[in-house]
Amino acid sequence: MPADEKHGAAARTGELVTAAVGLGEAREALRNGPAGALAVATIAVGLLFAGWLAFYFLLFLPRGAIG
């Protein structure tokens, strides 16, 4: 895109912007919203921790102390 070409945000036209959500709809969406994200994050952290433990016990400890 040339430096002198002006552009605007997509939200400026209003075509790509959704309608406002009512307070009741927003509360309902947020009531059950983050459960899936919490599950994914818990699984990811658990796998990361299990991998760290595997490295620690299977690689670091068998090699012995430094020095």
PyMOL commands that set and color helices and strands:
alter all, ss='L'
color gray80, all
select helices_A, chain A and resi 10-12+23-31+35-63
alter helices_A, ss='H'
color red, helices_A
deselect
rebuild
show_as cartoon
